[in-house]
Amino acid sequence: MTRTVPAAADGEASASLSQHRLALRRSIARLFHRPKSIFVLALAPLVAIGVGFWGWQHDWVLGVDSAVYRAGALTLLHGDPLYDANTLIPEPWWALLPFTYPPSAAAFFIPLAFFPTQVAWGLLTAVSLAALALVIRIAIGALPRPAEDGPRWWASPARSTLAFFLVFFALEPVWRTIFLGQINIILMALIMLDILVIGARGSRWGGVLVGVAAAIKLTPLVFIGHLFVTGRRMDAVRAFATFIVIQGAMFLVNAHDAARYWTVTLPDTGRIGPVHWAGNQSLNALLNRASDLAPWASKAAMGIGIVLAIPALWLMLKFHKKGQALAALLVTAFWILLISPVSWSHHWVWVVPLIVLLVSRLPQTSPAKAWKRWLGTVAVFYVFVSCVLLLLPNGRNVELHWKVWQNLLGSAYILMPLVLFAAITLRWALQKRRASAEAG
């Protein structure tokens, strides 16, 4: 028996869907609504493109990683193998590095193949700068609306975005990402746009950008789990389906590289670089440096990471239930940074929305308690602006001979989320204890 849907109900559903799509477009368009701020923010990408063309004309060394991305795209277009050797033929002499991303990433980098190496860096940097502004604006939009009597600079999202945008160039993960021509900020923008804007509005496209980000670099796969456990099951399914479809397409396009990546290249973490280097800010690096590359170090790091998943999941769900979607997302982001075998310092760009979140909480307390939040915010900012990793002796295995205090300073990025977690847990415990005492 065929069920007939009344025409009126069908019309109402269509109208509701149209209104939903219109609201989604407006919400994205309102991310930036002040022409002056847009004009200022647009200057930085244009300058990056100009520097790229100037560097091309003067044969500058610009963007080691973007040069590898471009070489990967050219290699894929020429039909040459991506992973059979430790370098690629199209790479310049100053960027002779292995291609470590999935073959699907090389496909996404194809637009870079049509430009000289330095210009490709300029274009990728322009996209990264636009993504940085987008990340800041999304983070501000995910926060509770400021009070009417709050500071005017915070109540103006466009001006706040511009202020944060200029200040965040001092952060080592940000300027290093730009200097190397990395894609960390772009991937972060895709994830935040999907989870905090598109998917949050109930769009049928929710999860797609997370799947695309995971197809470029595998670590965003953890955000599929984030979507699932926070109740957005269909978004998680769409993200996973997007990832699988892209990988399947690469098996059709280049079966040799696709099979070799998943069977040989991916398990070979040494291809990315020595895990004990100072730039690697993960639990795996910390234990390998402290134990002089003991054979048990990597397994112990993974075990600790799995144990940390329990409090991380608890904290993430607690933030989610409180309606703090940005804080919940940051818990997932910093957990994967800790447990990933290799988390280079420029991977820690997630400190950008974290600082936005911490700064937003500064006016929300009494003057007597404000110093605690100021101290925490300044400490987080200082860790990532101090360039402590560059000041310590590094290279040629010198990290294996660090003293105890050097190991602590050389693991500053790793310790930051752990200290924050301990502080948050302690504060909640004290609040609960105080509430129980008052009730008694």
Disulfide bonds with the S-S distance in Angstrom:
none
